[in-house]
Amino acid sequence: MNTEIKSTETENTGTKMQFILDENKELQEIPKDKCKPVEYPIRYRLKNAFEVFVRVDGTENYWVSNYGRCVNNLNRKDKGTFFKHKEGKCHCTVFEIEYYITSCPVKKQGNGKRKPDSRKKKTEMVFKLNTTGQERNSTLEEMQKADDRRMYTIESDRNRRDTTLAGLVAEAFLAGYKGRTKIWHKDGDESNNWYKNLLMVTPDDYKKLRAGMVTWQELNLEQTYIEYENKASHQAYRVYNGIRERCGYTKDNDKIRKCYDDTAMWQGWIDNPKSFVRWYLEHYYECGDEEMDVDKDLFGDGTGMYYPEFCCILPKGLNTLLANSKKHYKEGETPENTLPLGVRYSRRRKKYYGEITFTGAERTIPLSDWDTPEEAFAEYKRMKQADILKVAAEYKGKIPEYIYKKILDVEVKPY
């Protein structure tokens, strides 16, 4: 049974909406028909759900994103793999391809065959940028049918263009204004090419901004940003459906089984999936190339409830570490009939001992022998707490401060 929930419509108007980030990176909803479709999409790992890659105008092999990243597959045998350009304040070289149709007269040879006279070749027409191969071939066929005394051929030239990464972003995602040919970075960081950090200004205004004579806010310039269809809602609904499945809900939202440590989802999110989507996108952040998980335990009350006040978003590696820092029971196990977290018993030595695999290590390390499981756990706890603190330090500055501080207070418990 397909239990996925797919909804991007407002309750009142039925208008399809899309989530975007405004200039202050606050979540905002706009009608989807105000967003341009991506005509030449590529499969490439995104920084976040709001990143969109569009093909650089006038090229066939270059794409730029609204977060200031550029990739190309120009010299790749596999066109599904991409070379990533340098990010930040840098120059970029792109190769624009120009297609045109040439013709030359056809001469009859002594054997009756027709041979084109390439010495009298001339250019018949130049195609507009981004015409498709089908459009070009169709035009060629029409011209050839209309005049069989000449041979028509599609040819192309590859022209080099040197620009900047900020320039590519501005061309794709910023509306142009007459006379405003310079790009200003609002936050003063020329390596931050996020599209809404860019502003088109006149050369005179640019000089004043550089000299500190005026701020960009004082210029009071209107700047329209071009929005494209993104995957934000799609990603959030995918996460939502994954949580519903773990919680064991059917399409009618009836809980039919206990699973995943007796987890449950807050009724408000069950009744209104869009409220989860908004929560998810408001709290979402990126941490390098790691996959991000919704965690319910770090701020939870122990009930296993997916609730707005209990949930946070964690990098998968950190989430896995914290999940392995609490006891998970197999069927039939209770605190009364099982050993504490991380503790083993050696029948040969008749001793209790801890085992730990430190984050990033492959080998499991056996700890000291003890007479009681409580003593063995006490040693294991010190080691596990140290591992958590070490990993937390590595994530400092990469995760929100309130999450980092909460991790410092995590206590490893035996059961």
C-alpha positions in Angstrom: 0.0 0.0 0.0 1.4 3.4 -0.9 1.2 5.6 2.2 3.2 8.5 1.0 1.8 12.0 1.5 2.4 14.5 -1.3 1.0 17.9 -0.8 2.2 21.4 -1.8 -1.1 23.2 -2.0 -2.5 25.8 0.3 -5.6 24.9 2.1 -7.6 28.0 1.1 -6.9 28.5 -2.6 -5.5 25.3 -3.9 -2.6 27.2 -5.4 0.6 25.2 -5.6 3.2 26.8 -3.5 7.0 26.5 -3.1 9.2 27.2 -0.1 12.2 29.5 -0.7 14.6 31.5 1.5 14.2 35.2 1.5 17.2 37.7 1.6 17.5 37.1 5.4 17.4 33.3 4.9 13.9 33.2 6.5 11.5 30.6 5.2 9.0 32.0 2.7 6.2 30.6 0.5 5.6 31.8 -3.0 3.2 30.5 -5.7 4.9 27.8 -7.7 3.9 29.4 -11.0 6.2 32.3 -10.1 9.1 29.9 -10.3 10.8 29.0 -13.6 11.1 25.3 -14.4 14.7 23.9 -14.7 14.9 23.1 -18.4 18.2 21.1 -18.4 18.3 19.4 -14.9 21.3 17.4 -13.8 21.9 14.9 -11.0 24.4 16.4 -8.7 24.6 16.4 -4.9 23.1 19.6 -3.6 24.3 21.8 -0.6 20.7 21.9 0.6 17.1 21.5 -0.5 17.0 25.1 -1.8 20.0 24.8 -4.1 19.2 24.7 -7.9 21.6 24.1 -10.8 20.6 25.7 -14.1 22.5 25.5 -17.4 24.8 28.5 -18.1 23.2 30.5 -21.0 24.9 29.9 -24.3 26.6 26.7 -23.2 25.8 23.0 -23.4 28.1 21.7 -20.7 28.1 24.2 -17.8 25.7 24.6 -14.9 25.7 27.1 -12.1 23.8 27.1 -8.8 22.1 29.8 -6.8 24.6 29.0 -4.1 27.6 29.9 -6.2 28.8 26.5 -7.5 29.7 25.7 -11.1 30.1 22.3 -12.6 30.7 21.0 -16.1 30.9 17.7 -18.1 32.7 19.2 -21.1 35.4 16.6 -21.4 33.7 13.7 -19.7 32.9 10.5 -21.6 30.2 9.8 -19.1 28.0 13.0 -19.3 26.5 12.1 -15.9 29.7 12.9 -14.1 30.9 16.4 -13.5 34.0 18.5 -12.8 33.4 21.0 -10.0 35.0 24.4 -10.4 36.7 26.3 -7.6 34.2 28.1 -5.3 34.4 31.6 -3.8 36.1 34.7 -5.3 37.5 33.3 -8.5 37.4 33.6 -12.3 35.7 31.0 -14.5 36.3 30.0 -18.0 33.3 28.6 -20.0 33.1 27.5 -23.6 30.1 28.8 -25.5 29.0 26.8 -28.5 27.6 28.5 -31.5 25.7 26.5 -34.1 25.1 27.7 -37.7 24.1 26.3 -41.1 26.5 26.5 -44.1 25.8 25.6 -47.7 27.8 25.1 -50.8 26.8 24.5 -54.4 26.7 20.9 -55.7 28.7 20.0 -58.9 27.9 17.1 -61.2 30.8 14.8 -61.9 31.5 12.8 -64.9 30.2 9.6 -63.3 26.9 11.4 -62.6 27.5 11.7 -58.9 27.0 15.1 -57.1 29.9 16.6 -55.2 29.7 19.8 -53.0 32.1 22.6 -53.9 33.4 23.6 -50.5 35.4 26.5 -52.0 32.1 28.4 -52.4 30.7 27.6 -48.9 28.8 30.3 -47.2 27.0 30.7 -43.9 23.2 30.7 -44.3 22.0 31.3 -40.7 23.2 31.3 -37.1 21.1 29.6 -34.5 19.9 31.4 -31.4 21.5 30.2 -28.1 20.1 27.1 -26.5 18.3 25.8 -29.5 17.8 22.0 -29.3 19.4 19.5 -31.6 15.9 18.5 -32.8 15.2 22.1 -33.7 18.5 22.5 -35.6 18.0 19.2 -37.5 14.4 20.2 -38.4 15.6 23.6 -39.8 18.3 21.8 -41.8 15.9 19.4 -43.4 13.5 22.2 -44.4 16.3 24.2 -46.0 17.6 21.2 -47.9 14.2 20.3 -49.2 13.7 23.8 -50.5 17.0 23.9 -52.4 18.5 20.7 -53.7 21.1 22.6 -55.8 23.1 23.2 -52.6 24.2 21.0 -49.8 23.4 22.3 -46.3 25.4 21.3 -43.2 25.2 22.1 -39.5 28.6 23.3 -38.1 29.6 24.7 -34.7 32.3 26.9 -33.1 33.4 26.7 -29.5 34.2 30.2 -28.1 36.0 30.8 -24.9 34.5 33.2 -22.4 36.3 34.4 -19.2 34.1 35.6 -16.4 33.7 35.3 -12.7 31.7 32.9 -10.6 29.6 35.8 -9.2 29.0 36.9 -12.8 27.6 33.5 -13.7 25.3 33.5 -10.7 24.1 37.0 -11.5 23.4 36.1 -15.1 21.3 33.1 -14.1 19.5 34.3 -10.9 19.5 38.1 -10.9 17.2 40.3 -13.1 19.2 42.8 -15.1 18.8 46.6 -15.0 20.0 49.2 -17.6 23.3 50.7 -16.6 23.8 48.4 -13.6 26.7 46.3 -14.8 28.7 45.7 -11.6 28.1 43.1 -8.8 28.2 44.0 -5.2 28.3 41.5 -2.3 25.9 42.7 0.4 27.8 41.2 3.3 31.2 42.3 2.0 32.4 38.8 1.6 33.3 38.4 -2.1 33.6 34.6 -1.6 29.9 34.4 -0.7 28.1 34.0 -4.1 24.7 33.0 -2.8 22.4 34.7 -5.2 20.6 36.9 -2.7 23.9 38.2 -1.4 24.4 39.8 -4.8 23.2 43.2 -6.0 23.5 44.7 -9.4 24.8 48.3 -9.2 26.1 51.0 -11.6 29.9 51.5 -12.0 29.6 54.8 -10.1 27.7 53.3 -7.2 30.3 50.5 -7.1 33.1 52.9 -6.7 31.2 54.7 -3.8 30.6 51.3 -2.2 34.2 50.3 -2.5 35.3 53.7 -1.0 32.9 53.3 1.9 31.0 56.5 0.9 27.7 54.8 1.0 26.1 51.5 2.0 24.1 49.3 -0.3 21.1 49.8 1.9 21.4 53.6 1.4 21.3 53.1 -2.4 17.7 51.8 -1.9 18.0 49.8 -5.2 15.3 47.3 -6.2 16.7 43.9 -7.0 14.5 41.1 -8.4 15.8 37.5 -8.0 14.8 34.8 -10.4 13.4 31.8 -8.6 13.5 28.3 -10.1 11.6 25.2 -9.0 13.5 23.5 -6.1 13.3 20.2 -4.3 12.7 21.7 -0.8 9.2 20.4 -0.2 9.9 17.1 -2.0 12.9 16.4 0.4 10.9 17.4 3.5 7.9 15.2 2.5 10.3 12.3 1.9 11.7 12.6 5.4 8.2 13.0 6.8 7.0 9.7 5.1 10.1 7.9 6.4 9.3 8.9 10.0 5.6 7.9 9.5 6.7 4.5 8.3 9.1 4.0 11.2 6.3 4.9 13.6 4.1 2.3 11.9 1.2 4.4 10.6 -1.1 3.4 7.7 -2.5 5.7 5.1 -5.4 6.4 7.5 -2.9 7.4 10.2 -3.8 4.5 12.5 -0.9 3.0 14.5 -0.9 -0.6 13.7 2.3 -1.9 15.3 5.1 -1.1 17.6 8.4 -0.6 15.9 11.6 1.5 16.1 11.7 1.5 19.9 8.0 2.3 20.3 8.3 5.7 18.5 5.3 7.9 17.7 4.6 11.1 15.8 2.9 14.1 17.3 -0.7 14.3 16.2 -0.3 17.8 15.0 2.2 16.6 12.3 0.0 13.7 11.5 -3.1 15.9 10.9 -1.1 18.6 9.1 2.0 17.2 7.2 2.7 20.7 5.9 3.5 21.9 9.5 6.3 19.3 9.6 7.6 20.5 6.2 7.8 24.0 7.6 9.5 22.9 10.8 12.0 20.8 8.8 12.9 23.5 6.4 13.2 26.1 9.2 15.6 24.0 11.1 17.5 22.3 8.2 21.2 23.0 7.8 24.1 21.4 6.0 27.2 19.8 7.5 29.7 19.1 4.7 28.6 16.2 2.6 27.0 14.3 5.4 23.4 13.1 5.2 21.2 14.8 7.8 18.8 13.0 10.1 15.8 14.1 12.2 16.6 13.1 15.9 14.0 12.8 18.6 16.1 11.8 21.6 18.7 14.4 22.3 16.0 16.9 23.5 13.4 14.3 24.1 11.7 13.2 27.3 12.3 9.5 26.8 8.9 8.7 25.3 10.2 8.4 21.7 7.8 11.0 20.4 8.6 13.0 17.3 7.4 16.4 18.6 8.6 19.9 17.5 10.2 20.7 20.9 11.9 17.3 21.1 13.3 17.1 17.5 16.4 18.5 16.0 18.4 17.8 12.9 21.8 16.1 13.2 24.5 14.9 10.8 24.1 11.2 10.4 27.5 10.4 11.9 26.7 12.3 15.1 23.2 10.9 15.2 24.6 7.3 15.0 27.1 8.0 17.7 24.3 9.3 20.1 22.0 6.4 19.1 24.7 3.9 20.0 25.1 5.6 23.4 21.9 4.2 24.8 20.7 0.7 25.4 18.6 -1.0 22.7 16.7 -4.0 23.8 16.0 -7.2 21.9 12.7 -9.0 22.2 12.3 -10.3 25.7 15.2 -8.3 27.2 14.7 -6.1 30.2 17.1 -4.2 32.6 16.6 -7.1 35.0 17.8 -9.9 32.6 20.5 -8.2 30.5 23.8 -6.5 31.0 24.4 -2.7 31.0 25.2 -0.9 27.8 28.7 -1.9 26.4 29.3 -4.6 29.0 30.1 -8.3 28.2 30.7 -11.3 30.4 33.6 -13.8 29.9 32.6 -17.3 31.0 36.2 -18.4 30.7 37.6 -15.6 32.9 34.4 -15.3 34.9 34.7 -11.5 34.7 32.7 -8.6 33.3 34.4 -6.2 30.9 33.4 -3.4 28.5 33.9 -3.2 24.7 34.1 0.1 22.8 34.7 1.1 19.2 35.8 4.7 19.0 34.4 6.9 16.3 36.3 6.5 13.1 38.1 3.3 14.3 37.6 -0.1 12.8 38.8 -2.2 15.8 36.7 -2.9 18.8 38.7 -2.5 22.0 38.1 -4.7 25.0 38.4 -2.9 28.4 39.5 -4.1 31.8 38.1 -7.1 33.7 35.8 -6.4 36.6 34.0 -8.4 39.3 30.7 -6.7 38.7 28.8 -5.3 35.7 28.4 -2.0 37.5 32.2 -1.6 37.6 32.6 -2.6 34.0 30.0 -0.1 32.9 31.6 2.7 34.9 34.8 2.3 32.9 32.9 1.9 29.6 30.9 5.1 30.5 34.1 7.2 30.9 35.4 6.0 27.5 32.1 6.6 25.8 31.6 10.0 27.3 35.2 10.9 26.1 34.4 9.7 22.6 31.2 11.8 22.5 33.1 14.9 23.7 35.9 14.4 21.2 33.4 14.1 18.3 31.3 17.1 19.6 34.5 19.2 19.4 35.0 18.2 15.8 31.5 19.3 15.0 31.8 22.6 16.9 31.0 25.5 14.5 29.4 23.1 12.0 26.2 22.4 14.0 24.0 25.0 15.7 25.3 26.2 19.1 22.3 25.0 21.1 22.8 21.5 19.8 26.5 21.5 20.5 25.9 22.6 24.1 23.2 19.9 24.6 25.6 17.2 23.4 28.1 18.3 26.1 25.5 17.4 28.7 24.7 13.9 27.2 25.1 11.3 29.9 25.7 7.6 29.0 23.3 5.5 31.0 23.5 1.7 31.6 19.8 1.1 30.6 
